[in-house]
């Protein structure tokens, strides 16, 4: 399983709409609204790195309400830690 975390900036006022759209995409595991430089934090998972890249490129980044995406791809599961 491959994992990535996306930090998303979207059009002002469209955050909740984008969040609802993201929740309906297969492979999106966690979606959280944030305050600060980025508007939304997303955790995505897929079977392999190629399908993960396709998920990010063709299903997430194609949303016209998303202005930018910063992607952090985990290199190994054991190195990928999320602190809550």
PyMOL Python script that loads the backbone (N, CA, C, O; Angstrom):
from pymol import cmd

cmd.read_pdbstr("""\
ATOM      1  N   UNK A   1       0.845  -1.179   0.000  1.00  0.00           N
ATOM      2  CA  UNK A   1       0.000   0.000   0.000  1.00  0.00           C
ATOM      3  C   UNK A   1       0.888   1.239   0.000  1.00  0.00           C
ATOM      4  O   UNK A   1       1.823   1.337   0.794  1.00  0.00           O
ATOM      5  N   UNK A   2       0.598   2.174  -0.881  1.00  0.00           N
ATOM      6  CA  UNK A   2       1.328   3.444  -0.970  1.00  0.00           C
ATOM      7  C   UNK A   2       0.466   4.553  -0.370  1.00  0.00           C
ATOM      8  O   UNK A   2      -0.756   4.560  -0.522  1.00  0.00           O
ATOM      9  N   UNK A   3       1.120   5.486   0.310  1.00  0.00           N
ATOM     10  CA  UNK A   3       0.417   6.565   1.013  1.00  0.00           C
ATOM     11  C   UNK A   3       1.032   7.905   0.656  1.00  0.00           C
ATOM     12  O   UNK A   3       2.243   8.020   0.466  1.00  0.00           O
ATOM     13  N   UNK A   4       0.172   8.924   0.566  1.00  0.00           N
ATOM     14  CA  UNK A   4       0.641  10.301   0.379  1.00  0.00           C
ATOM     15  C   UNK A   4      -0.269  11.229   1.185  1.00  0.00           C
ATOM     16  O   UNK A   4      -1.429  10.919   1.456  1.00  0.00           O
ATOM     17  N   UNK A   5       0.294  12.360   1.550  1.00  0.00           N
ATOM     18  CA  UNK A   5      -0.462  13.411   2.225  1.00  0.00           C
ATOM     19  C   UNK A   5      -0.441  14.625   1.311  1.00  0.00           C
ATOM     20  O   UNK A   5       0.611  15.015   0.804  1.00  0.00           O
ATOM     21  N   UNK A   6      -1.607  15.217   1.104  1.00  0.00           N
ATOM     22  CA  UNK A   6      -1.735  16.366   0.216  1.00  0.00           C
ATOM     23  C   UNK A   6      -2.132  17.591   1.021  1.00  0.00           C
ATOM     24  O   UNK A   6      -3.038  17.538   1.853  1.00  0.00           O
ATOM     25  N   UNK A   7      -1.443  18.689   0.763  1.00  0.00           N
ATOM     26  CA  UNK A   7      -1.793  19.971   1.362  1.00  0.00           C
ATOM     27  C   UNK A   7      -2.355  20.820   0.233  1.00  0.00           C
ATOM     28  O   UNK A   7      -1.658  21.143  -0.729  1.00  0.00           O
ATOM     29  N   UNK A   8      -3.623  21.174   0.367  1.00  0.00           N
ATOM     30  CA  UNK A   8      -4.362  21.786  -0.741  1.00  0.00           C
ATOM     31  C   UNK A   8      -4.735  23.230  -0.424  1.00  0.00           C
ATOM     32  O   UNK A   8      -5.178  23.552   0.679  1.00  0.00           O
ATOM     33  N   UNK A   9      -4.541  24.094  -1.430  1.00  0.00           N
ATOM     34  CA  UNK A   9      -5.072  25.459  -1.404  1.00  0.00           C
ATOM     35  C   UNK A   9      -6.199  25.503  -2.415  1.00  0.00           C
ATOM     36  O   UNK A   9      -6.038  25.060  -3.552  1.00  0.00           O
ATOM     37  N   UNK A  10      -7.339  26.035  -2.005  1.00  0.00           N
ATOM     38  CA  UNK A  10      -8.456  26.090  -2.942  1.00  0.00           C
ATOM     39  C   UNK A  10      -9.028  27.500  -3.014  1.00  0.00           C
ATOM     40  O   UNK A  10      -8.649  28.381  -2.242  1.00  0.00           O
ATOM     41  N   UNK A  11      -9.939  27.695  -3.947  1.00  0.00           N
ATOM     42  CA  UNK A  11     -10.585  28.975  -4.134  1.00  0.00           C
ATOM     43  C   UNK A  11     -11.283  29.394  -2.845  1.00  0.00           C
ATOM     44  O   UNK A  11     -11.972  28.589  -2.217  1.00  0.00           O
ATOM     45  N   UNK A  12     -11.107  30.646  -2.455  1.00  0.00           N
ATOM     46  CA  UNK A  12     -11.697  31.155  -1.214  1.00  0.00           C
ATOM     47  C   UNK A  12     -13.207  30.935  -1.189  1.00  0.00           C
ATOM     48  O   UNK A  12     -13.912  31.260  -2.144  1.00  0.00           O
ATOM     49  N   UNK A  13     -13.687  30.382  -0.089  1.00  0.00           N
ATOM     50  CA  UNK A  13     -15.107  30.123   0.074  1.00  0.00           C
ATOM     51  C   UNK A  13     -15.567  28.785  -0.459  1.00  0.00           C
ATOM     52  O   UNK A  13     -16.725  28.415  -0.265  1.00  0.00           O
ATOM     53  N   UNK A  14     -14.687  28.044  -1.132  1.00  0.00           N
ATOM     54  CA  UNK A  14     -15.051  26.757  -1.736  1.00  0.00           C
ATOM     55  C   UNK A  14     -14.546  25.555  -0.939  1.00  0.00           C
ATOM     56  O   UNK A  14     -14.677  24.416  -1.387  1.00  0.00           O
ATOM     57  N   UNK A  15     -13.974  25.800   0.232  1.00  0.00           N
ATOM     58  CA  UNK A  15     -13.357  24.732   1.009  1.00  0.00           C
ATOM     59  C   UNK A  15     -14.327  23.580   1.308  1.00  0.00           C
ATOM     60  O   UNK A  15     -13.995  22.418   1.077  1.00  0.00           O
ATOM     61  N   UNK A  16     -15.509  23.896   1.814  1.00  0.00           N
ATOM     62  CA  UNK A  16     -16.466  22.842   2.173  1.00  0.00           C
ATOM     63  C   UNK A  16     -16.928  22.057   0.956  1.00  0.00           C
ATOM     64  O   UNK A  16     -17.115  20.843   1.035  1.00  0.00           O
ATOM     65  N   UNK A  17     -17.112  22.737  -0.166  1.00  0.00           N
ATOM     66  CA  UNK A  17     -17.507  22.062  -1.409  1.00  0.00           C
ATOM     67  C   UNK A  17     -16.417  21.094  -1.871  1.00  0.00           C
ATOM     68  O   UNK A  17     -16.706  19.963  -2.262  1.00  0.00           O
ATOM     69  N   UNK A  18     -15.176  21.543  -1.823  1.00  0.00           N
ATOM     70  CA  UNK A  18     -14.049  20.705  -2.223  1.00  0.00           C
ATOM     71  C   UNK A  18     -13.923  19.508  -1.275  1.00  0.00           C
ATOM     72  O   UNK A  18     -13.672  18.388  -1.722  1.00  0.00           O
ATOM     73  N   UNK A  19     -14.092  19.735   0.007  1.00  0.00           N
ATOM     74  CA  UNK A  19     -14.020  18.650   0.989  1.00  0.00           C
ATOM     75  C   UNK A  19     -15.051  17.573   0.675  1.00  0.00           C
ATOM     76  O   UNK A  19     -14.729  16.385   0.700  1.00  0.00           O
ATOM     77  N   UNK A  20     -16.271  17.968   0.384  1.00  0.00           N
ATOM     78  CA  UNK A  20     -17.321  16.993   0.068  1.00  0.00           C
ATOM     79  C   UNK A  20     -16.985  16.202  -1.197  1.00  0.00           C
ATOM     80  O   UNK A  20     -17.245  15.001  -1.264  1.00  0.00           O
ATOM     81  N   UNK A  21     -16.415  16.864  -2.189  1.00  0.00           N
ATOM     82  CA  UNK A  21     -16.017  16.165  -3.412  1.00  0.00           C
ATOM     83  C   UNK A  21     -14.885  15.176  -3.134  1.00  0.00           C
ATOM     84  O   UNK A  21     -14.894  14.057  -3.647  1.00  0.00           O
ATOM     85  N   UNK A  22     -13.924  15.584  -2.333  1.00  0.00           N
ATOM     86  CA  UNK A  22     -12.794  14.722  -2.019  1.00  0.00           C
ATOM     87  C   UNK A  22     -13.227  13.465  -1.275  1.00  0.00           C
ATOM     88  O   UNK A  22     -12.694  12.381  -1.513  1.00  0.00           O
ATOM     89  N   UNK A  23     -14.186  13.609  -0.384  1.00  0.00           N
ATOM     90  CA  UNK A  23     -14.670  12.471   0.405  1.00  0.00           C
ATOM     91  C   UNK A  23     -15.266  11.370  -0.466  1.00  0.00           C
ATOM     92  O   UNK A  23     -15.318  10.214  -0.045  1.00  0.00           O
ATOM     93  N   UNK A  24     -15.713  11.710  -1.668  1.00  0.00           N
ATOM     94  CA  UNK A  24     -16.334  10.744  -2.564  1.00  0.00           C
ATOM     95  C   UNK A  24     -15.364  10.069  -3.527  1.00  0.00           C
ATOM     96  O   UNK A  24     -15.784   9.283  -4.376  1.00  0.00           O
ATOM     97  N   UNK A  25     -14.075  10.366  -3.405  1.00  0.00           N
ATOM     98  CA  UNK A  25     -13.075   9.779  -4.293  1.00  0.00           C
ATOM     99  C   UNK A  25     -12.486   8.535  -3.635  1.00  0.00           C
ATOM    100  O   UNK A  25     -12.006   8.583  -2.502  1.00  0.00           O
ATOM    101  N   UNK A  26     -12.531   7.417  -4.368  1.00  0.00           N
ATOM    102  CA  UNK A  26     -11.955   6.182  -3.856  1.00  0.00           C
ATOM    103  C   UNK A  26     -10.450   6.354  -3.668  1.00  0.00           C
ATOM    104  O   UNK A  26      -9.761   6.842  -4.563  1.00  0.00           O
ATOM    105  N   UNK A  27      -9.953   5.961  -2.525  1.00  0.00           N
ATOM    106  CA  UNK A  27      -8.538   6.111  -2.201  1.00  0.00           C
ATOM    107  C   UNK A  27      -8.274   7.251  -1.243  1.00  0.00           C
ATOM    108  O   UNK A  27      -7.213   7.304  -0.622  1.00  0.00           O
ATOM    109  N   UNK A  28      -9.231   8.171  -1.110  1.00  0.00           N
ATOM    110  CA  UNK A  28      -9.103   9.259  -0.143  1.00  0.00           C
ATOM    111  C   UNK A  28      -9.531   8.709   1.212  1.00  0.00           C
ATOM    112  O   UNK A  28     -10.670   8.273   1.381  1.00  0.00           O
ATOM    113  N   UNK A  29      -8.614   8.733   2.174  1.00  0.00           N
ATOM    114  CA  UNK A  29      -8.865   8.124   3.482  1.00  0.00           C
ATOM    115  C   UNK A  29      -9.247   9.139   4.554  1.00  0.00           C
ATOM    116  O   UNK A  29     -10.123   8.876   5.378  1.00  0.00           O
ATOM    117  N   UNK A  30      -8.592  10.295   4.544  1.00  0.00           N
ATOM    118  CA  UNK A  30      -8.853  11.334   5.548  1.00  0.00           C
ATOM    119  C   UNK A  30      -8.881  12.682   4.850  1.00  0.00           C
ATOM    120  O   UNK A  30      -8.025  12.972   4.014  1.00  0.00           O
ATOM    121  N   UNK A  31      -9.863  13.505   5.192  1.00  0.00           N
ATOM    122  CA  UNK A  31      -9.953  14.874   4.684  1.00  0.00           C
ATOM    123  C   UNK A  31     -10.208  15.780   5.884  1.00  0.00           C
ATOM    124  O   UNK A  31     -11.167  15.579   6.630  1.00  0.00           O
ATOM    125  N   UNK A  32      -9.340  16.786   6.068  1.00  0.00           N
ATOM    126  CA  UNK A  32      -9.496  17.704   7.182  1.00  0.00           C
ATOM    127  C   UNK A  32      -9.340  19.143   6.720  1.00  0.00           C
ATOM    128  O   UNK A  32      -8.410  19.468   5.982  1.00  0.00           O
ATOM    129  N   UNK A  33     -10.247  19.997   7.155  1.00  0.00           N
ATOM    130  CA  UNK A  33     -10.133  21.431   6.893  1.00  0.00           C
ATOM    131  C   UNK A  33      -9.077  21.982   7.841  1.00  0.00           C
ATOM    132  O   UNK A  33      -9.027  21.609   9.013  1.00  0.00           O
ATOM    133  N   UNK A  34      -8.238  22.870   7.329  1.00  0.00           N
ATOM    134  CA  UNK A  34      -7.162  23.429   8.137  1.00  0.00           C
ATOM    135  C   UNK A  34      -7.197  24.954   8.104  1.00  0.00           C
ATOM    136  O   UNK A  34      -7.885  25.560   7.283  1.00  0.00           O
ATOM    137  N   UNK A  35      -6.453  25.544   9.002  1.00  0.00           N
ATOM    138  CA  UNK A  35      -6.305  26.995   9.055  1.00  0.00           C
ATOM    139  C   UNK A  35      -4.819  27.291   8.888  1.00  0.00           C
ATOM    140  O   UNK A  35      -3.982  26.646   9.520  1.00  0.00           O
ATOM    141  N   UNK A  36      -4.493  28.247   8.053  1.00  0.00           N
ATOM    142  CA  UNK A  36      -3.094  28.591   7.827  1.00  0.00           C
ATOM    143  C   UNK A  36      -2.806  28.685   6.345  1.00  0.00           C
ATOM    144  O   UNK A  36      -3.663  29.088   5.559  1.00  0.00           O
ATOM    145  N   UNK A  37      -1.606  28.315   5.969  1.00  0.00           N
ATOM    146  CA  UNK A  37      -1.174  28.425   4.578  1.00  0.00           C
ATOM    147  C   UNK A  37      -1.993  27.538   3.640  1.00  0.00           C
ATOM    148  O   UNK A  37      -2.237  27.900   2.489  1.00  0.00           O
ATOM    149  N   UNK A  38      -2.417  26.373   4.143  1.00  0.00           N
ATOM    150  CA  UNK A  38      -3.198  25.442   3.340  1.00  0.00           C
ATOM    151  C   UNK A  38      -4.620  25.359   3.877  1.00  0.00           C
ATOM    152  O   UNK A  38      -4.862  25.604   5.059  1.00  0.00           O
ATOM    153  N   UNK A  39      -5.563  25.012   2.999  1.00  0.00           N
ATOM    154  CA  UNK A  39      -6.977  24.956   3.370  1.00  0.00           C
ATOM    155  C   UNK A  39      -7.436  23.564   3.771  1.00  0.00           C
ATOM    156  O   UNK A  39      -8.307  23.415   4.628  1.00  0.00           O
ATOM    157  N   UNK A  40      -6.847  22.541   3.150  1.00  0.00           N
ATOM    158  CA  UNK A  40      -7.298  21.170   3.357  1.00  0.00           C
ATOM    159  C   UNK A  40      -6.096  20.236   3.413  1.00  0.00           C
ATOM    160  O   UNK A  40      -5.139  20.385   2.653  1.00  0.00           O
ATOM    161  N   UNK A  41      -6.160  19.269   4.327  1.00  0.00           N
ATOM    162  CA  UNK A  41      -5.158  18.213   4.421  1.00  0.00           C
ATOM    163  C   UNK A  41      -5.844  16.902   4.065  1.00  0.00           C
ATOM    164  O   UNK A  41      -6.912  16.592   4.593  1.00  0.00           O
ATOM    165  N   UNK A  42      -5.227  16.123   3.161  1.00  0.00           N
ATOM    166  CA  UNK A  42      -5.833  14.889   2.677  1.00  0.00           C
ATOM    167  C   UNK A  42      -4.812  13.752   2.757  1.00  0.00           C
ATOM    168  O   UNK A  42      -3.645  13.916   2.401  1.00  0.00           O
ATOM    169  N   UNK A  43      -5.278  12.604   3.231  1.00  0.00           N
ATOM    170  CA  UNK A  43      -4.463  11.384   3.188  1.00  0.00           C
ATOM    171  C   UNK A  43      -5.060  10.487   2.117  1.00  0.00           C
ATOM    172  O   UNK A  43      -6.260  10.211   2.120  1.00  0.00           O
ATOM    173  N   UNK A  44      -4.209  10.033   1.197  1.00  0.00           N
ATOM    174  CA  UNK A  44      -4.659   9.131   0.131  1.00  0.00           C
ATOM    175  C   UNK A  44      -3.826   7.859   0.163  1.00  0.00           C
ATOM    176  O   UNK A  44      -2.655   7.873   0.541  1.00  0.00           O
ATOM    177  N   UNK A  45      -4.453   6.758  -0.242  1.00  0.00           N
ATOM    178  CA  UNK A  45      -3.774   5.474  -0.321  1.00  0.00           C
ATOM    179  C   UNK A  45      -4.161   4.768  -1.606  1.00  0.00           C
ATOM    180  O   UNK A  45      -5.277   4.913  -2.105  1.00  0.00           O
ATOM    181  N   UNK A  46      -3.211   3.999  -2.132  1.00  0.00           N
ATOM    182  CA  UNK A  46      -3.472   3.201  -3.319  1.00  0.00           C
ATOM    183  C   UNK A  46      -2.555   1.984  -3.295  1.00  0.00           C
ATOM    184  O   UNK A  46      -1.616   1.918  -2.501  1.00  0.00           O
ATOM    185  N   UNK A  47      -2.834   1.021  -4.171  1.00  0.00           N
ATOM    186  CA  UNK A  47      -2.077  -0.231  -4.186  1.00  0.00           C
ATOM    187  C   UNK A  47      -0.607  -0.052  -4.551  1.00  0.00           C
ATOM    188  O   UNK A  47       0.251  -0.754  -4.017  1.00  0.00           O
ATOM    189  N   UNK A  48      -0.309   0.883  -5.456  1.00  0.00           N
ATOM    190  CA  UNK A  48       1.075   1.086  -5.876  1.00  0.00           C
ATOM    191  C   UNK A  48       1.298   2.554  -6.215  1.00  0.00           C
ATOM    192  O   UNK A  48       0.348   3.333  -6.286  1.00  0.00           O
ATOM    193  N   UNK A  49       2.551   2.923  -6.424  1.00  0.00           N
ATOM    194  CA  UNK A  49       2.885   4.330  -6.642  1.00  0.00           C
ATOM    195  C   UNK A  49       2.303   4.876  -7.941  1.00  0.00           C
ATOM    196  O   UNK A  49       1.935   6.049  -8.000  1.00  0.00           O
ATOM    197  N   UNK A  50       2.212   4.054  -8.976  1.00  0.00           N
ATOM    198  CA  UNK A  50       1.632   4.526 -10.237  1.00  0.00           C
ATOM    199  C   UNK A  50       0.155   4.866 -10.084  1.00  0.00           C
ATOM    200  O   UNK A  50      -0.295   5.913 -10.550  1.00  0.00           O
ATOM    201  N   UNK A  51      -0.596   3.988  -9.438  1.00  0.00           N
ATOM    202  CA  UNK A  51      -2.024   4.276  -9.249  1.00  0.00           C
ATOM    203  C   UNK A  51      -2.228   5.433  -8.286  1.00  0.00           C
ATOM    204  O   UNK A  51      -3.208   6.169  -8.407  1.00  0.00           O
ATOM    205  N   UNK A  52      -1.319   5.609  -7.330  1.00  0.00           N
ATOM    206  CA  UNK A  52      -1.397   6.745  -6.417  1.00  0.00           C
ATOM    207  C   UNK A  52      -1.177   8.055  -7.177  1.00  0.00           C
ATOM    208  O   UNK A  52      -1.893   9.030  -6.949  1.00  0.00           O
ATOM    209  N   UNK A  53      -0.205   8.081  -8.064  1.00  0.00           N
ATOM    210  CA  UNK A  53       0.055   9.276  -8.872  1.00  0.00           C
ATOM    211  C   UNK A  53      -1.133   9.602  -9.787  1.00  0.00           C
ATOM    212  O   UNK A  53      -1.491  10.768  -9.959  1.00  0.00           O
ATOM    213  N   UNK A  54      -1.739   8.559 -10.369  1.00  0.00           N
ATOM    214  CA  UNK A  54      -2.929   8.780 -11.211  1.00  0.00           C
ATOM    215  C   UNK A  54      -4.094   9.334 -10.391  1.00  0.00           C
ATOM    216  O   UNK A  54      -4.808  10.229 -10.843  1.00  0.00           O
ATOM    217  N   UNK A  55      -4.280   8.802  -9.193  1.00  0.00           N
ATOM    218  CA  UNK A  55      -5.332   9.295  -8.306  1.00  0.00           C
ATOM    219  C   UNK A  55      -5.147  10.780  -8.023  1.00  0.00           C
ATOM    220  O   UNK A  55      -6.093  11.561  -8.122  1.00  0.00           O
ATOM    221  N   UNK A  56      -3.937  11.161  -7.675  1.00  0.00           N
ATOM    222  CA  UNK A  56      -3.656  12.562  -7.348  1.00  0.00           C
ATOM    223  C   UNK A  56      -3.794  13.450  -8.584  1.00  0.00           C
ATOM    224  O   UNK A  56      -4.422  14.507  -8.525  1.00  0.00           O
ATOM    225  N   UNK A  57      -3.216  13.026  -9.684  1.00  0.00           N
ATOM    226  CA  UNK A  57      -3.193  13.841 -10.899  1.00  0.00           C
ATOM    227  C   UNK A  57      -4.550  13.950 -11.578  1.00  0.00           C
ATOM    228  O   UNK A  57      -4.977  15.047 -11.938  1.00  0.00           O
ATOM    229  N   UNK A  58      -5.232  12.823 -11.755  1.00  0.00           N
ATOM    230  CA  UNK A  58      -6.448  12.812 -12.574  1.00  0.00           C
ATOM    231  C   UNK A  58      -7.750  12.954 -11.796  1.00  0.00           C
ATOM    232  O   UNK A  58      -8.763  13.354 -12.372  1.00  0.00           O
ATOM    233  N   UNK A  59      -7.751  12.640 -10.511  1.00  0.00           N
ATOM    234  CA  UNK A  59      -9.003  12.726  -9.758  1.00  0.00           C
ATOM    235  C   UNK A  59      -9.036  13.898  -8.780  1.00  0.00           C
ATOM    236  O   UNK A  59     -10.103  14.436  -8.486  1.00  0.00           O
ATOM    237  N   UNK A  60      -7.876  14.287  -8.281  1.00  0.00           N
ATOM    238  CA  UNK A  60      -7.850  15.361  -7.283  1.00  0.00           C
ATOM    239  C   UNK A  60      -7.428  16.687  -7.909  1.00  0.00           C
ATOM    240  O   UNK A  60      -8.138  17.683  -7.766  1.00  0.00           O
ATOM    241  N   UNK A  61      -6.299  16.723  -8.594  1.00  0.00           N
ATOM    242  CA  UNK A  61      -5.775  17.978  -9.119  1.00  0.00           C
ATOM    243  C   UNK A  61      -6.607  18.549 -10.267  1.00  0.00           C
ATOM    244  O   UNK A  61      -6.445  19.721 -10.605  1.00  0.00           O
ATOM    245  N   UNK A  62      -7.486  17.763 -10.873  1.00  0.00           N
ATOM    246  CA  UNK A  62      -8.331  18.248 -11.970  1.00  0.00           C
ATOM    247  C   UNK A  62      -9.517  19.081 -11.474  1.00  0.00           C
ATOM    248  O   UNK A  62     -10.223  19.683 -12.283  1.00  0.00           O
ATOM    249  N   UNK A  63      -9.745  19.122 -10.166  1.00  0.00           N
ATOM    250  CA  UNK A  63     -10.838  19.909  -9.603  1.00  0.00           C
ATOM    251  C   UNK A  63     -10.546  21.397  -9.833  1.00  0.00           C
ATOM    252  O   UNK A  63      -9.515  21.898  -9.384  1.00  0.00           O
ATOM    253  N   UNK A  64     -11.430  22.092 -10.516  1.00  0.00           N
ATOM    254  CA  UNK A  64     -11.171  23.500 -10.857  1.00  0.00           C
ATOM    255  C   UNK A  64     -11.243  24.446  -9.664  1.00  0.00           C
ATOM    256  O   UNK A  64     -10.872  25.613  -9.787  1.00  0.00           O
ATOM    257  N   UNK A  65     -11.709  23.973  -8.522  1.00  0.00           N
ATOM    258  CA  UNK A  65     -11.744  24.788  -7.296  1.00  0.00           C
ATOM    259  C   UNK A  65     -10.438  24.678  -6.511  1.00  0.00           C
ATOM    260  O   UNK A  65     -10.219  25.428  -5.559  1.00  0.00           O
ATOM    261  N   UNK A  66      -9.570  23.743  -6.908  1.00  0.00           N
ATOM    262  CA  UNK A  66      -8.273  23.571  -6.255  1.00  0.00           C
ATOM    263  C   UNK A  66      -7.236  24.397  -6.992  1.00  0.00           C
ATOM    264  O   UNK A  66      -7.028  24.225  -8.192  1.00  0.00           O
ATOM    265  N   UNK A  67      -6.579  25.310  -6.254  1.00  0.00           N
ATOM    266  CA  UNK A  67      -5.570  26.181  -6.858  1.00  0.00           C
ATOM    267  C   UNK A  67      -4.189  25.544  -6.869  1.00  0.00           C
ATOM    268  O   UNK A  67      -3.439  25.715  -7.830  1.00  0.00           O
ATOM    269  N   UNK A  68      -3.839  24.806  -5.806  1.00  0.00           N
ATOM    270  CA  UNK A  68      -2.535  24.149  -5.768  1.00  0.00           C
ATOM    271  C   UNK A  68      -2.568  22.960  -4.817  1.00  0.00           C
ATOM    272  O   UNK A  68      -3.363  22.903  -3.879  1.00  0.00           O
ATOM    273  N   UNK A  69      -1.671  22.009  -5.095  1.00  0.00           N
ATOM    274  CA  UNK A  69      -1.542  20.817  -4.274  1.00  0.00           C
ATOM    275  C   UNK A  69      -0.059  20.589  -3.998  1.00  0.00           C
ATOM    276  O   UNK A  69       0.748  20.530  -4.926  1.00  0.00           O
ATOM    277  N   UNK A  70       0.291  20.463  -2.736  1.00  0.00           N
ATOM    278  CA  UNK A  70       1.639  20.061  -2.350  1.00  0.00           C
ATOM    279  C   UNK A  70       1.533  18.623  -1.873  1.00  0.00           C
ATOM    280  O   UNK A  70       0.771  18.321  -0.955  1.00  0.00           O
ATOM    281  N   UNK A  71       2.302  17.734  -2.498  1.00  0.00           N
ATOM    282  CA  UNK A  71       2.193  16.306  -2.222  1.00  0.00           C
ATOM    283  C   UNK A  71       3.416  15.822  -1.465  1.00  0.00           C
ATOM    284  O   UNK A  71       4.552  16.106  -1.844  1.00  0.00           O
ATOM    285  N   UNK A  72       3.168  15.089  -0.395  1.00  0.00           N
ATOM    286  CA  UNK A  72       4.221  14.435   0.371  1.00  0.00           C
ATOM    287  C   UNK A  72       3.988  12.933   0.244  1.00  0.00           C
ATOM    288  O   UNK A  72       3.094  12.385   0.889  1.00  0.00           O
ATOM    289  N   UNK A  73       4.787  12.271  -0.580  1.00  0.00           N
ATOM    290  CA  UNK A  73       4.646  10.823  -0.754  1.00  0.00           C
ATOM    291  C   UNK A  73       5.517  10.125   0.271  1.00  0.00           C
ATOM    292  O   UNK A  73       6.699  10.441   0.410  1.00  0.00           O
ATOM    293  N   UNK A  74       4.942   9.186   0.980  1.00  0.00           N
ATOM    294  CA  UNK A  74       5.683   8.414   1.974  1.00  0.00           C
ATOM    295  C   UNK A  74       6.554   7.395   1.257  1.00  0.00           C
ATOM    296  O   UNK A  74       6.099   6.710   0.341  1.00  0.00           O
ATOM    297  N   UNK A  75       7.809   7.301   1.680  1.00  0.00           N
ATOM    298  CA  UNK A  75       8.733   6.387   1.022  1.00  0.00           C
ATOM    299  C   UNK A  75       8.592   4.963   1.534  1.00  0.00           C
ATOM    300  O   UNK A  75       8.740   4.007   0.773  1.00  0.00           O
ATOM    301  N   UNK A  76       8.310   4.826   2.803  1.00  0.00           N
ATOM    302  CA  UNK A  76       8.067   3.513   3.394  1.00  0.00           C
ATOM    303  C   UNK A  76       7.012   3.669   4.476  1.00  0.00           C
ATOM    304  O   UNK A  76       6.972   4.682   5.175  1.00  0.00           O
ATOM    305  N   UNK A  77       6.173   2.681   4.607  1.00  0.00           N
ATOM    306  CA  UNK A  77       5.087   2.739   5.581  1.00  0.00           C
ATOM    307  C   UNK A  77       5.619   3.030   6.976  1.00  0.00           C
ATOM    308  O   UNK A  77       5.017   3.808   7.716  1.00  0.00           O
ATOM    309  N   UNK A  78       6.734   2.418   7.345  1.00  0.00           N
ATOM    310  CA  UNK A  78       7.267   2.595   8.694  1.00  0.00           C
ATOM    311  C   UNK A  78       7.746   4.019   8.961  1.00  0.00           C
ATOM    312  O   UNK A  78       7.862   4.426  10.117  1.00  0.00           O
ATOM    313  N   UNK A  79       8.027   4.785   7.895  1.00  0.00           N
ATOM    314  CA  UNK A  79       8.484   6.156   8.065  1.00  0.00           C
ATOM    315  C   UNK A  79       7.345   7.160   8.049  1.00  0.00           C
ATOM    316  O   UNK A  79       7.557   8.337   8.341  1.00  0.00           O
ATOM    317  N   UNK A  80       6.162   6.722   7.717  1.00  0.00           N
ATOM    318  CA  UNK A  80       5.020   7.613   7.574  1.00  0.00           C
ATOM    319  C   UNK A  80       4.240   7.634   8.882  1.00  0.00           C
ATOM    320  O   UNK A  80       3.525   6.685   9.201  1.00  0.00           O
ATOM    321  N   UNK A  81       4.380   8.721   9.639  1.00  0.00           N
ATOM    322  CA  UNK A  81       3.728   8.830  10.939  1.00  0.00           C
ATOM    323  C   UNK A  81       2.879  10.085  10.963  1.00  0.00           C
ATOM    324  O   UNK A  81       3.343  11.167  10.604  1.00  0.00           O
ATOM    325  N   UNK A  82       1.637   9.937  11.385  1.00  0.00           N
ATOM    326  CA  UNK A  82       0.751  11.082  11.549  1.00  0.00           C
ATOM    327  C   UNK A  82       0.468  11.223  13.039  1.00  0.00           C
ATOM    328  O   UNK A  82      -0.025  10.287  13.669  1.00  0.00           O
ATOM    329  N   UNK A  83       0.774  12.371  13.601  1.00  0.00           N
ATOM    330  CA  UNK A  83       0.551  12.630  15.018  1.00  0.00           C
ATOM    331  C   UNK A  83      -0.733  13.415  15.158  1.00  0.00           C
ATOM    332  O   UNK A  83      -0.911  14.450  14.516  1.00  0.00           O
ATOM    333  N   UNK A  84      -1.626  12.926  15.994  1.00  0.00           N
ATOM    334  CA  UNK A  84      -2.904  13.607  16.197  1.00  0.00           C
ATOM    335  C   UNK A  84      -2.917  14.275  17.545  1.00  0.00           C
ATOM    336  O   UNK A  84      -3.908  14.906  17.912  1.00  0.00           O
TER     337      UNK A  84
END
""", "prot")
cmd.dss("prot")
cmd.show_as("cartoon", "prot")
cmd.util.cbc("prot")
cmd.orient("prot")
